[in-house]
Amino acid sequence: MISGRVADWGRDTCDRPASPTGSTSVGSRPVIDRAKGILNQYRISDADAFDVLRRRSHQENRKLRGVARQVIVETIGESL
């Protein structure tokens, strides 16, 4: 069963396009990959997990890295 917080990550309706460059900071990549891995545990593909993080980032007007950190902290309680 998916926990309530993680389940809510997939319920976004914002359909903004991805960044044209598709680039991320090298320091952000491990955090984003870790958050995607957490979402993968709930049978969400890598592409869909990234899309969920990206949409939440746009919706909340926050950096993708910050949204990824929030997933990690809320899911496993580890502070980054």
Distance bins in CASP14 RR format, pairs under 12 A and 6 or more apart:
PFRMAT RR
TARGET T0000
AUTHOR 0000-0000-0000
RMODE 2
METHOD distances of the structure
MODEL  1
1 7 0 0 0 0 1 0 0 0 0 0 0
1 41 0 0 0 0 0 1 0 0 0 0 0
1 42 0 0 0 0 1 0 0 0 0 0 0
1 43 0 0 0 0 0 1 0 0 0 0 0
2 8 0 0 0 0 1 0 0 0 0 0 0
2 9 0 0 0 0 1 0 0 0 0 0 0
2 10 0 0 0 0 1 0 0 0 0 0 0
2 11 0 0 0 0 0 1 0 0 0 0 0
2 38 0 0 0 0 0 1 0 0 0 0 0
2 39 0 0 0 0 1 0 0 0 0 0 0
2 41 0 0 0 0 1 0 0 0 0 0 0
2 42 1 0 1 0 0 0 0 0 0 0 0
2 43 0 0 0 0 1 0 0 0 0 0 0
2 44 0 0 0 0 1 0 0 0 0 0 0
2 75 0 0 0 0 0 1 0 0 0 0 0
3 9 0 0 0 0 0 1 0 0 0 0 0
3 38 0 0 0 0 0 1 0 0 0 0 0
3 39 0 0 0 0 0 1 0 0 0 0 0
3 41 0 0 0 0 0 1 0 0 0 0 0
3 42 0 0 0 0 1 0 0 0 0 0 0
3 71 0 0 0 0 0 1 0 0 0 0 0
3 74 0 0 0 0 1 0 0 0 0 0 0
3 75 1 0 0 1 0 0 0 0 0 0 0
3 76 0 0 0 0 0 1 0 0 0 0 0
4 10 0 0 0 0 0 1 0 0 0 0 0
4 11 0 0 0 0 0 1 0 0 0 0 0
4 42 0 0 0 0 0 1 0 0 0 0 0
4 74 0 0 0 0 1 0 0 0 0 0 0
4 75 0 0 0 0 0 1 0 0 0 0 0
5 11 0 0 0 0 0 1 0 0 0 0 0
5 38 0 0 0 0 0 1 0 0 0 0 0
5 39 0 0 0 0 0 1 0 0 0 0 0
5 42 0 0 0 0 0 1 0 0 0 0 0
5 56 0 0 0 0 0 1 0 0 0 0 0
5 70 0 0 0 0 1 0 0 0 0 0 0
5 71 0 0 0 0 1 0 0 0 0 0 0
5 72 0 0 0 0 0 1 0 0 0 0 0
5 73 0 0 0 0 0 1 0 0 0 0 0
5 74 1 0 1 0 0 0 0 0 0 0 0
5 75 1 0 0 1 0 0 0 0 0 0 0
5 76 0 0 0 0 0 1 0 0 0 0 0
5 77 0 0 0 0 0 1 0 0 0 0 0
6 35 0 0 0 0 0 1 0 0 0 0 0
6 37 0 0 0 0 0 1 0 0 0 0 0
6 38 1 0 0 1 0 0 0 0 0 0 0
6 39 1 0 0 1 0 0 0 0 0 0 0
6 40 0 0 0 0 0 1 0 0 0 0 0
6 41 0 0 0 0 1 0 0 0 0 0 0
6 42 1 0 1 0 0 0 0 0 0 0 0
6 43 0 0 0 0 0 1 0 0 0 0 0
6 44 0 0 0 0 1 0 0 0 0 0 0
6 49 0 0 0 0 0 1 0 0 0 0 0
6 52 0 0 0 0 1 0 0 0 0 0 0
6 53 0 0 0 0 0 1 0 0 0 0 0
6 56 0 0 0 0 0 1 0 0 0 0 0
6 70 0 0 0 0 0 1 0 0 0 0 0
6 71 1 0 0 1 0 0 0 0 0 0 0
6 72 0 0 0 0 0 1 0 0 0 0 0
6 74 1 0 0 1 0 0 0 0 0 0 0
6 75 1 0 0 1 0 0 0 0 0 0 0
6 76 0 0 0 0 0 1 0 0 0 0 0
7 39 0 0 0 0 0 1 0 0 0 0 0
7 42 1 0 0 1 0 0 0 0 0 0 0
7 43 0 0 0 0 0 1 0 0 0 0 0
7 44 0 0 0 0 0 1 0 0 0 0 0
7 52 0 0 0 0 0 1 0 0 0 0 0
7 74 0 0 0 0 0 1 0 0 0 0 0
7 75 0 0 0 0 0 1 0 0 0 0 0
8 39 0 0 0 0 0 1 0 0 0 0 0
8 42 0 0 0 0 0 1 0 0 0 0 0
8 52 0 0 0 0 1 0 0 0 0 0 0
8 56 0 0 0 0 1 0 0 0 0 0 0
8 59 0 0 0 0 0 1 0 0 0 0 0
8 70 0 0 0 0 0 1 0 0 0 0 0
8 71 0 0 0 0 0 1 0 0 0 0 0
8 74 0 0 0 0 0 1 0 0 0 0 0
8 75 0 0 0 0 0 1 0 0 0 0 0
9 35 0 0 0 0 1 0 0 0 0 0 0
9 36 0 0 0 0 0 1 0 0 0 0 0
9 38 0 0 0 0 1 0 0 0 0 0 0
9 39 1 0 0 1 0 0 0 0 0 0 0
9 42 0 0 0 0 1 0 0 0 0 0 0
9 44 0 0 0 0 1 0 0 0 0 0 0
9 48 0 0 0 0 0 1 0 0 0 0 0
9 49 0 0 0 0 1 0 0 0 0 0 0
9 50 0 0 0 0 0 1 0 0 0 0 0
9 51 0 0 0 0 0 1 0 0 0 0 0
9 52 1 0 1 0 0 0 0 0 0 0 0
9 53 1 0 0 1 0 0 0 0 0 0 0
9 54 0 0 0 0 0 1 0 0 0 0 0
9 55 0 0 0 0 1 0 0 0 0 0 0
9 56 1 0 0 1 0 0 0 0 0 0 0
9 57 0 0 0 0 0 1 0 0 0 0 0
9 59 0 0 0 0 0 1 0 0 0 0 0
9 60 0 0 0 0 0 1 0 0 0 0 0
9 67 0 0 0 0 1 0 0 0 0 0 0
9 68 0 0 0 0 0 1 0 0 0 0 0
9 70 0 0 0 0 1 0 0 0 0 0 0
9 71 1 0 0 1 0 0 0 0 0 0 0
9 74 0 0 0 0 1 0 0 0 0 0 0
9 75 0 0 0 0 1 0 0 0 0 0 0
10 39 0 0 0 0 1 0 0 0 0 0 0
10 42 0 0 0 0 1 0 0 0 0 0 0
10 43 0 0 0 0 0 1 0 0 0 0 0
10 44 1 0 0 1 0 0 0 0 0 0 0
10 48 0 0 0 0 1 0 0 0 0 0 0
10 49 0 0 0 0 1 0 0 0 0 0 0
10 50 0 0 0 0 0 1 0 0 0 0 0
10 51 0 0 0 0 1 0 0 0 0 0 0
10 52 1 0 1 0 0 0 0 0 0 0 0
10 53 0 0 0 0 1 0 0 0 0 0 0
10 54 0 0 0 0 0 1 0 0 0 0 0
10 55 0 0 0 0 1 0 0 0 0 0 0
10 56 0 0 0 0 1 0 0 0 0 0 0
10 59 0 0 0 0 0 1 0 0 0 0 0
10 71 0 0 0 0 0 1 0 0 0 0 0
11 52 0 0 0 0 1 0 0 0 0 0 0
11 55 0 0 0 0 1 0 0 0 0 0 0
11 56 0 0 0 0 1 0 0 0 0 0 0
11 59 0 0 0 0 0 1 0 0 0 0 0
12 48 0 0 0 0 0 1 0 0 0 0 0
12 51 0 0 0 0 1 0 0 0 0 0 0
12 52 1 0 0 1 0 0 0 0 0 0 0
12 53 0 0 0 0 1 0 0 0 0 0 0
12 54 0 0 0 0 1 0 0 0 0 0 0
12 55 1 0 1 0 0 0 0 0 0 0 0
12 56 1 0 1 0 0 0 0 0 0 0 0
12 57 0 0 0 0 1 0 0 0 0 0 0
12 58 0 0 0 0 1 0 0 0 0 0 0
12 59 1 0 1 0 0 0 0 0 0 0 0
12 60 0 0 0 0 1 0 0 0 0 0 0
12 67 0 0 0 0 0 1 0 0 0 0 0
13 52 0 0 0 0 0 1 0 0 0 0 0
13 55 0 0 0 0 1 0 0 0 0 0 0
13 56 0 0 0 0 0 1 0 0 0 0 0
13 58 0 0 0 0 0 1 0 0 0 0 0
13 59 0 0 0 0 1 0 0 0 0 0 0
14 51 0 0 0 0 0 1 0 0 0 0 0
14 52 0 0 0 0 0 1 0 0 0 0 0
14 53 0 0 0 0 0 1 0 0 0 0 0
14 54 0 0 0 0 1 0 0 0 0 0 0
14 55 1 0 1 0 0 0 0 0 0 0 0
14 56 0 0 0 0 1 0 0 0 0 0 0
14 57 0 0 0 0 1 0 0 0 0 0 0
14 58 1 0 1 0 0 0 0 0 0 0 0
14 59 1 0 1 0 0 0 0 0 0 0 0
14 60 0 0 0 0 1 0 0 0 0 0 0
14 61 0 0 0 0 0 1 0 0 0 0 0
15 51 0 0 0 0 1 0 0 0 0 0 0
15 54 0 0 0 0 0 1 0 0 0 0 0
15 55 1 0 0 1 0 0 0 0 0 0 0
15 58 0 0 0 0 1 0 0 0 0 0 0
15 59 0 0 0 0 0 1 0 0 0 0 0
16 51 0 0 0 0 0 1 0 0 0 0 0
16 54 0 0 0 0 1 0 0 0 0 0 0
16 55 1 0 0 1 0 0 0 0 0 0 0
16 56 0 0 0 0 0 1 0 0 0 0 0
16 57 0 0 0 0 1 0 0 0 0 0 0
16 58 1 0 1 0 0 0 0 0 0 0 0
16 59 0 0 0 0 1 0 0 0 0 0 0
16 61 0 0 0 0 0 1 0 0 0 0 0
17 51 0 0 0 0 0 1 0 0 0 0 0
17 54 0 0 0 0 1 0 0 0 0 0 0
17 55 0 0 0 0 0 1 0 0 0 0 0
17 58 0 0 0 0 1 0 0 0 0 0 0
18 24 0 0 0 0 0 1 0 0 0 0 0
18 47 0 0 0 0 0 1 0 0 0 0 0
18 50 0 0 0 0 1 0 0 0 0 0 0
18 51 0 0 0 0 1 0 0 0 0 0 0
18 53 0 0 0 0 0 1 0 0 0 0 0
18 54 1 0 0 1 0 0 0 0 0 0 0
18 55 0 0 0 0 1 0 0 0 0 0 0
18 57 0 0 0 0 0 1 0 0 0 0 0
18 58 0 0 0 0 1 0 0 0 0 0 0
18 64 0 0 0 0 0 1 0 0 0 0 0
19 25 0 0 0 0 0 1 0 0 0 0 0
19 50 0 0 0 0 0 1 0 0 0 0 0
19 54 0 0 0 0 1 0 0 0 0 0 0
19 57 0 0 0 0 0 1 0 0 0 0 0
19 58 0 0 0 0 1 0 0 0 0 0 0
19 63 0 0 0 0 0 1 0 0 0 0 0
19 64 0 0 0 0 1 0 0 0 0 0 0
22 29 0 0 0 0 0 1 0 0 0 0 0
22 32 0 0 0 0 0 1 0 0 0 0 0
22 50 0 0 0 0 0 1 0 0 0 0 0
22 54 0 0 0 0 1 0 0 0 0 0 0
22 64 0 0 0 0 0 1 0 0 0 0 0
23 29 0 0 0 0 0 1 0 0 0 0 0
23 32 0 0 0 0 0 1 0 0 0 0 0
23 64 0 0 0 0 0 1 0 0 0 0 0
24 30 0 0 0 0 0 1 0 0 0 0 0
24 31 0 0 0 0 1 0 0 0 0 0 0
24 32 1 0 0 1 0 0 0 0 0 0 0
24 33 0 0 0 0 1 0 0 0 0 0 0
24 36 0 0 0 0 0 1 0 0 0 0 0
24 50 0 0 0 0 1 0 0 0 0 0 0
24 53 0 0 0 0 0 1 0 0 0 0 0
24 54 0 0 0 0 0 1 0 0 0 0 0
24 57 0 0 0 0 0 1 0 0 0 0 0
24 63 0 0 0 0 1 0 0 0 0 0 0
24 64 1 0 0 1 0 0 0 0 0 0 0
24 65 1 0 0 1 0 0 0 0 0 0 0
24 66 0 0 0 0 0 1 0 0 0 0 0
24 68 0 0 0 0 1 0 0 0 0 0 0
25 31 0 0 0 0 1 0 0 0 0 0 0
25 32 0 0 0 0 1 0 0 0 0 0 0
25 63 0 0 0 0 1 0 0 0 0 0 0
25 64 0 0 0 0 1 0 0 0 0 0 0
25 65 1 0 0 1 0 0 0 0 0 0 0
25 66 0 0 0 0 0 1 0 0 0 0 0
25 68 0 0 0 0 0 1 0 0 0 0 0
26 32 0 0 0 0 0 1 0 0 0 0 0
26 33 0 0 0 0 0 1 0 0 0 0 0
26 65 0 0 0 0 0 1 0 0 0 0 0
27 33 0 0 0 0 0 1 0 0 0 0 0
27 34 0 0 0 0 0 1 0 0 0 0 0
27 63 0 0 0 0 0 1 0 0 0 0 0
27 64 0 0 0 0 0 1 0 0 0 0 0
27 65 1 0 0 1 0 0 0 0 0 0 0
27 68 0 0 0 0 0 1 0 0 0 0 0
27 69 0 0 0 0 0 1 0 0 0 0 0
27 80 0 0 0 0 0 1 0 0 0 0 0
28 34 0 0 0 0 0 1 0 0 0 0 0
28 35 0 0 0 0 0 1 0 0 0 0 0
28 53 0 0 0 0 0 1 0 0 0 0 0
28 57 0 0 0 0 0 1 0 0 0 0 0
28 63 1 0 0 1 0 0 0 0 0 0 0
28 64 1 0 0 1 0 0 0 0 0 0 0
28 65 1 0 1 0 0 0 0 0 0 0 0
28 66 0 0 0 0 1 0 0 0 0 0 0
28 67 0 0 0 0 0 1 0 0 0 0 0
28 68 1 0 0 1 0 0 0 0 0 0 0
28 69 0 0 0 0 1 0 0 0 0 0 0
28 80 0 0 0 0 0 1 0 0 0 0 0
29 35 0 0 0 0 0 1 0 0 0 0 0
29 36 0 0 0 0 0 1 0 0 0 0 0
29 50 0 0 0 0 0 1 0 0 0 0 0
29 64 0 0 0 0 0 1 0 0 0 0 0
29 65 0 0 0 0 1 0 0 0 0 0 0
29 68 0 0 0 0 1 0 0 0 0 0 0
30 36 0 0 0 0 0 1 0 0 0 0 0
30 37 0 0 0 0 0 1 0 0 0 0 0
30 65 0 0 0 0 1 0 0 0 0 0 0
30 68 0 0 0 0 1 0 0 0 0 0 0
30 69 0 0 0 0 0 1 0 0 0 0 0
30 72 0 0 0 0 0 1 0 0 0 0 0
30 80 0 0 0 0 1 0 0 0 0 0 0
31 37 0 0 0 0 0 1 0 0 0 0 0
31 38 0 0 0 0 0 1 0 0 0 0 0
31 53 0 0 0 0 0 1 0 0 0 0 0
31 63 0 0 0 0 0 1 0 0 0 0 0
31 64 0 0 0 0 1 0 0 0 0 0 0
31 65 1 0 1 0 0 0 0 0 0 0 0
31 66 1 0 0 1 0 0 0 0 0 0 0
31 67 0 0 0 0 1 0 0 0 0 0 0
31 68 1 0 1 0 0 0 0 0 0 0 0
31 69 1 0 1 0 0 0 0 0 0 0 0
31 70 0 0 0 0 0 1 0 0 0 0 0
31 71 0 0 0 0 1 0 0 0 0 0 0
31 72 1 0 0 1 0 0 0 0 0 0 0
31 73 0 0 0 0 0 1 0 0 0 0 0
31 78 0 0 0 0 0 1 0 0 0 0 0
31 80 1 0 0 1 0 0 0 0 0 0 0
32 38 0 0 0 0 0 1 0 0 0 0 0
32 39 0 0 0 0 0 1 0 0 0 0 0
32 46 0 0 0 0 0 1 0 0 0 0 0
32 49 0 0 0 0 1 0 0 0 0 0 0
32 50 1 0 0 1 0 0 0 0 0 0 0
32 52 0 0 0 0 0 1 0 0 0 0 0
32 53 1 0 0 1 0 0 0 0 0 0 0
32 54 0 0 0 0 1 0 0 0 0 0 0
32 56 0 0 0 0 0 1 0 0 0 0 0
32 57 0 0 0 0 1 0 0 0 0 0 0
32 63 0 0 0 0 0 1 0 0 0 0 0
32 64 1 0 0 1 0 0 0 0 0 0 0
32 65 1 0 0 1 0 0 0 0 0 0 0
32 66 0 0 0 0 1 0 0 0 0 0 0
32 67 0 0 0 0 1 0 0 0 0 0 0
32 68 1 0 1 0 0 0 0 0 0 0 0
32 69 0 0 0 0 1 0 0 0 0 0 0
32 70 0 0 0 0 0 1 0 0 0 0 0
32 71 0 0 0 0 1 0 0 0 0 0 0
32 72 0 0 0 0 1 0 0 0 0 0 0
32 80 0 0 0 0 0 1 0 0 0 0 0
33 39 0 0 0 0 0 1 0 0 0 0 0
33 40 0 0 0 0 0 1 0 0 0 0 0
33 46 0 0 0 0 1 0 0 0 0 0 0
33 49 0 0 0 0 1 0 0 0 0 0 0
33 50 0 0 0 0 1 0 0 0 0 0 0
33 53 0 0 0 0 0 1 0 0 0 0 0
33 64 0 0 0 0 0 1 0 0 0 0 0
33 65 0 0 0 0 0 1 0 0 0 0 0
33 68 0 0 0 0 1 0 0 0 0 0 0
33 71 0 0 0 0 0 1 0 0 0 0 0
33 72 0 0 0 0 0 1 0 0 0 0 0
34 40 0 0 0 0 0 1 0 0 0 0 0
34 41 0 0 0 0 0 1 0 0 0 0 0
34 49 0 0 0 0 0 1 0 0 0 0 0
34 53 0 0 0 0 0 1 0 0 0 0 0
34 65 0 0 0 0 0 1 0 0 0 0 0
34 66 0 0 0 0 0 1 0 0 0 0 0
34 68 1 0 0 1 0 0 0 0 0 0 0
34 69 0 0 0 0 1 0 0 0 0 0 0
34 70 0 0 0 0 0 1 0 0 0 0 0
34 71 0 0 0 0 1 0 0 0 0 0 0
34 72 1 0 1 0 0 0 0 0 0 0 0
34 73 0 0 0 0 0 1 0 0 0 0 0
34 75 0 0 0 0 1 0 0 0 0 0 0
34 76 0 0 0 0 1 0 0 0 0 0 0
34 78 0 0 0 0 1 0 0 0 0 0 0
34 80 0 0 0 0 1 0 0 0 0 0 0
35 41 0 0 0 0 0 1 0 0 0 0 0
35 42 0 0 0 0 0 1 0 0 0 0 0
35 44 0 0 0 0 0 1 0 0 0 0 0
35 46 0 0 0 0 0 1 0 0 0 0 0
35 49 1 0 0 1 0 0 0 0 0 0 0
35 50 0 0 0 0 1 0 0 0 0 0 0
35 52 0 0 0 0 1 0 0 0 0 0 0
35 53 1 0 0 1 0 0 0 0 0 0 0
35 54 0 0 0 0 0 1 0 0 0 0 0
35 56 0 0 0 0 0 1 0 0 0 0 0
35 57 0 0 0 0 0 1 0 0 0 0 0
35 64 0 0 0 0 1 0 0 0 0 0 0
35 65 0 0 0 0 1 0 0 0 0 0 0
35 66 0 0 0 0 1 0 0 0 0 0 0
35 67 1 0 0 1 0 0 0 0 0 0 0
35 68 1 1 0 0 0 0 0 0 0 0 0
35 69 1 0 0 1 0 0 0 0 0 0 0
35 70 0 0 0 0 1 0 0 0 0 0 0
35 71 1 0 1 0 0 0 0 0 0 0 0
35 72 1 0 1 0 0 0 0 0 0 0 0
35 73 0 0 0 0 1 0 0 0 0 0 0
35 74 0 0 0 0 0 1 0 0 0 0 0
35 75 0 0 0 0 1 0 0 0 0 0 0
35 76 0 0 0 0 0 1 0 0 0 0 0
35 78 0 0 0 0 0 1 0 0 0 0 0
35 80 0 0 0 0 0 1 0 0 0 0 0
36 42 0 0 0 0 0 1 0 0 0 0 0
36 44 0 0 0 0 1 0 0 0 0 0 0
36 45 0 0 0 0 1 0 0 0 0 0 0
36 46 1 0 1 0 0 0 0 0 0 0 0
36 47 0 0 0 0 1 0 0 0 0 0 0
36 48 0 0 0 0 1 0 0 0 0 0 0
36 49 1 0 1 0 0 0 0 0 0 0 0
36 50 1 0 1 0 0 0 0 0 0 0 0
36 51 0 0 0 0 0 1 0 0 0 0 0
36 52 0 0 0 0 1 0 0 0 0 0 0
36 53 1 0 0 1 0 0 0 0 0 0 0
36 54 0 0 0 0 0 1 0 0 0 0 0
36 64 0 0 0 0 0 1 0 0 0 0 0
36 67 0 0 0 0 0 1 0 0 0 0 0
36 68 1 0 0 1 0 0 0 0 0 0 0
36 71 0 0 0 0 1 0 0 0 0 0 0
36 72 0 0 0 0 0 1 0 0 0 0 0
36 75 0 0 0 0 0 1 0 0 0 0 0
37 43 0 0 0 0 0 1 0 0 0 0 0
37 44 0 0 0 0 1 0 0 0 0 0 0
37 45 0 0 0 0 0 1 0 0 0 0 0
37 46 1 0 0 1 0 0 0 0 0 0 0
37 48 0 0 0 0 0 1 0 0 0 0 0
37 49 1 0 0 1 0 0 0 0 0 0 0
37 50 0 0 0 0 0 1 0 0 0 0 0
37 52 0 0 0 0 0 1 0 0 0 0 0
37 53 0 0 0 0 0 1 0 0 0 0 0
37 68 0 0 0 0 0 1 0 0 0 0 0
37 71 0 0 0 0 1 0 0 0 0 0 0
37 72 0 0 0 0 1 0 0 0 0 0 0
37 75 0 0 0 0 1 0 0 0 0 0 0
37 76 0 0 0 0 0 1 0 0 0 0 0
38 44 0 0 0 0 1 0 0 0 0 0 0
38 46 0 0 0 0 0 1 0 0 0 0 0
38 49 0 0 0 0 1 0 0 0 0 0 0
38 52 0 0 0 0 0 1 0 0 0 0 0
38 53 0 0 0 0 0 1 0 0 0 0 0
38 68 0 0 0 0 1 0 0 0 0 0 0
38 69 0 0 0 0 0 1 0 0 0 0 0
38 70 0 0 0 0 0 1 0 0 0 0 0
38 71 1 0 1 0 0 0 0 0 0 0 0
38 72 1 0 0 1 0 0 0 0 0 0 0
38 73 0 0 0 0 0 1 0 0 0 0 0
38 74 0 0 0 0 1 0 0 0 0 0 0
38 75 1 0 1 0 0 0 0 0 0 0 0
38 76 1 0 0 1 0 0 0 0 0 0 0
38 77 0 0 0 0 0 1 0 0 0 0 0
38 78 0 0 0 0 0 1 0 0 0 0 0
39 45 0 0 0 0 1 0 0 0 0 0 0
39 46 0 0 0 0 1 0 0 0 0 0 0
39 47 0 0 0 0 0 1 0 0 0 0 0
39 48 1 0 0 1 0 0 0 0 0 0 0
39 49 1 1 0 0 0 0 0 0 0 0 0
39 50 0 0 0 0 1 0 0 0 0 0 0
39 51 0 0 0 0 0 1 0 0 0 0 0
39 52 1 0 0 1 0 0 0 0 0 0 0
39 53 1 0 0 1 0 0 0 0 0 0 0
39 54 0 0 0 0 0 1 0 0 0 0 0
39 56 0 0 0 0 0 1 0 0 0 0 0
39 67 0 0 0 0 0 1 0 0 0 0 0
39 68 0 0 0 0 1 0 0 0 0 0 0
39 71 1 0 0 1 0 0 0 0 0 0 0
39 72 0 0 0 0 0 1 0 0 0 0 0
39 74 0 0 0 0 0 1 0 0 0 0 0
39 75 0 0 0 0 1 0 0 0 0 0 0
40 46 1 0 0 1 0 0 0 0 0 0 0
40 47 0 0 0 0 0 1 0 0 0 0 0
40 48 0 0 0 0 1 0 0 0 0 0 0
40 49 1 0 0 1 0 0 0 0 0 0 0
40 50 0 0 0 0 0 1 0 0 0 0 0
40 52 0 0 0 0 0 1 0 0 0 0 0
40 53 0 0 0 0 0 1 0 0 0 0 0
40 71 0 0 0 0 0 1 0 0 0 0 0
40 75 0 0 0 0 0 1 0 0 0 0 0
41 49 0 0 0 0 1 0 0 0 0 0 0
41 71 0 0 0 0 0 1 0 0 0 0 0
41 75 0 0 0 0 1 0 0 0 0 0 0
41 76 0 0 0 0 0 1 0 0 0 0 0
42 48 0 0 0 0 0 1 0 0 0 0 0
42 49 0 0 0 0 1 0 0 0 0 0 0
42 52 0 0 0 0 0 1 0 0 0 0 0
42 71 0 0 0 0 0 1 0 0 0 0 0
42 75 0 0 0 0 1 0 0 0 0 0 0
43 49 0 0 0 0 0 1 0 0 0 0 0
44 50 0 0 0 0 1 0 0 0 0 0 0
44 51 0 0 0 0 1 0 0 0 0 0 0
44 52 1 0 0 1 0 0 0 0 0 0 0
44 53 0 0 0 0 0 1 0 0 0 0 0
44 71 0 0 0 0 0 1 0 0 0 0 0
45 51 0 0 0 0 1 0 0 0 0 0 0
45 52 0 0 0 0 0 1 0 0 0 0 0
46 52 0 0 0 0 0 1 0 0 0 0 0
46 53 0 0 0 0 0 1 0 0 0 0 0
47 53 0 0 0 0 0 1 0 0 0 0 0
47 54 0 0 0 0 0 1 0 0 0 0 0
48 54 0 0 0 0 0 1 0 0 0 0 0
48 55 0 0 0 0 0 1 0 0 0 0 0
49 55 0 0 0 0 0 1 0 0 0 0 0
49 56 0 0 0 0 0 1 0 0 0 0 0
49 64 0 0 0 0 0 1 0 0 0 0 0
49 67 0 0 0 0 0 1 0 0 0 0 0
49 68 0 0 0 0 1 0 0 0 0 0 0
49 71 0 0 0 0 1 0 0 0 0 0 0
50 56 0 0 0 0 0 1 0 0 0 0 0
50 57 0 0 0 0 0 1 0 0 0 0 0
50 64 0 0 0 0 1 0 0 0 0 0 0
50 67 0 0 0 0 0 1 0 0 0 0 0
50 68 0 0 0 0 1 0 0 0 0 0 0
50 71 0 0 0 0 0 1 0 0 0 0 0
51 57 0 0 0 0 0 1 0 0 0 0 0
51 58 0 0 0 0 0 1 0 0 0 0 0
51 64 0 0 0 0 0 1 0 0 0 0 0
51 67 0 0 0 0 0 1 0 0 0 0 0
52 58 0 0 0 0 0 1 0 0 0 0 0
52 59 0 0 0 0 0 1 0 0 0 0 0
52 64 0 0 0 0 0 1 0 0 0 0 0
52 67 0 0 0 0 1 0 0 0 0 0 0
52 68 0 0 0 0 0 1 0 0 0 0 0
52 71 0 0 0 0 1 0 0 0 0 0 0
53 59 0 0 0 0 0 1 0 0 0 0 0
53 60 0 0 0 0 0 1 0 0 0 0 0
53 62 0 0 0 0 0 1 0 0 0 0 0
53 63 0 0 0 0 0 1 0 0 0 0 0
53 64 1 0 1 0 0 0 0 0 0 0 0
53 65 0 0 0 0 1 0 0 0 0 0 0
53 66 0 0 0 0 1 0 0 0 0 0 0
53 67 1 0 1 0 0 0 0 0 0 0 0
53 68 1 0 1 0 0 0 0 0 0 0 0
53 69 0 0 0 0 0 1 0 0 0 0 0
53 70 0 0 0 0 1 0 0 0 0 0 0
53 71 1 0 0 1 0 0 0 0 0 0 0
53 72 0 0 0 0 0 1 0 0 0 0 0
54 60 0 0 0 0 0 1 0 0 0 0 0
54 62 0 0 0 0 0 1 0 0 0 0 0
54 63 0 0 0 0 0 1 0 0 0 0 0
54 64 1 0 0 1 0 0 0 0 0 0 0
54 65 0 0 0 0 0 1 0 0 0 0 0
54 66 0 0 0 0 0 1 0 0 0 0 0
54 67 0 0 0 0 1 0 0 0 0 0 0
54 68 0 0 0 0 0 1 0 0 0 0 0
55 62 0 0 0 0 0 1 0 0 0 0 0
55 64 0 0 0 0 0 1 0 0 0 0 0
55 67 0 0 0 0 1 0 0 0 0 0 0
56 62 1 0 0 1 0 0 0 0 0 0 0
56 63 0 0 0 0 0 1 0 0 0 0 0
56 64 0 0 0 0 1 0 0 0 0 0 0
56 66 0 0 0 0 1 0 0 0 0 0 0
56 67 1 0 1 0 0 0 0 0 0 0 0
56 68 0 0 0 0 1 0 0 0 0 0 0
56 69 0 0 0 0 0 1 0 0 0 0 0
56 70 0 0 0 0 1 0 0 0 0 0 0
56 71 0 0 0 0 1 0 0 0 0 0 0
56 74 0 0 0 0 0 1 0 0 0 0 0
57 63 1 0 0 1 0 0 0 0 0 0 0
57 64 1 0 1 0 0 0 0 0 0 0 0
57 65 0 0 0 0 1 0 0 0 0 0 0
57 66 1 0 0 1 0 0 0 0 0 0 0
57 67 1 0 1 0 0 0 0 0 0 0 0
57 68 0 0 0 0 1 0 0 0 0 0 0
57 69 0 0 0 0 0 1 0 0 0 0 0
57 70 0 0 0 0 0 1 0 0 0 0 0
57 71 0 0 0 0 0 1 0 0 0 0 0
58 64 0 0 0 0 1 0 0 0 0 0 0
58 67 0 0 0 0 1 0 0 0 0 0 0
59 67 0 0 0 0 1 0 0 0 0 0 0
60 66 0 0 0 0 1 0 0 0 0 0 0
60 67 1 0 0 1 0 0 0 0 0 0 0
60 70 0 0 0 0 1 0 0 0 0 0 0
61 67 0 0 0 0 0 1 0 0 0 0 0
62 68 0 0 0 0 0 1 0 0 0 0 0
62 69 0 0 0 0 1 0 0 0 0 0 0
62 70 0 0 0 0 1 0 0 0 0 0 0
62 71 0 0 0 0 0 1 0 0 0 0 0
63 69 0 0 0 0 1 0 0 0 0 0 0
63 70 0 0 0 0 0 1 0 0 0 0 0
64 70 0 0 0 0 0 1 0 0 0 0 0
64 71 0 0 0 0 0 1 0 0 0 0 0
65 71 0 0 0 0 0 1 0 0 0 0 0
65 72 0 0 0 0 0 1 0 0 0 0 0
65 80 0 0 0 0 1 0 0 0 0 0 0
66 72 0 0 0 0 1 0 0 0 0 0 0
66 73 0 0 0 0 1 0 0 0 0 0 0
66 74 0 0 0 0 0 1 0 0 0 0 0
66 80 0 0 0 0 1 0 0 0 0 0 0
67 73 0 0 0 0 0 1 0 0 0 0 0
67 74 0 0 0 0 0 1 0 0 0 0 0
68 74 0 0 0 0 0 1 0 0 0 0 0
68 75 0 0 0 0 0 1 0 0 0 0 0
68 80 0 0 0 0 1 0 0 0 0 0 0
69 75 0 0 0 0 0 1 0 0 0 0 0
69 76 0 0 0 0 0 1 0 0 0 0 0
69 77 0 0 0 0 0 1 0 0 0 0 0
69 78 0 0 0 0 1 0 0 0 0 0 0
69 79 0 0 0 0 1 0 0 0 0 0 0
69 80 1 0 1 0 0 0 0 0 0 0 0
70 76 0 0 0 0 0 1 0 0 0 0 0
70 77 0 0 0 0 0 1 0 0 0 0 0
70 78 0 0 0 0 0 1 0 0 0 0 0
70 79 0 0 0 0 0 1 0 0 0 0 0
70 80 0 0 0 0 1 0 0 0 0 0 0
71 77 0 0 0 0 0 1 0 0 0 0 0
71 78 0 0 0 0 0 1 0 0 0 0 0
71 80 0 0 0 0 0 1 0 0 0 0 0
72 78 1 0 1 0 0 0 0 0 0 0 0
72 79 0 0 0 0 1 0 0 0 0 0 0
72 80 1 0 0 1 0 0 0 0 0 0 0
73 79 1 0 0 1 0 0 0 0 0 0 0
73 80 1 0 0 1 0 0 0 0 0 0 0
74 80 0 0 0 0 0 1 0 0 0 0 0
END
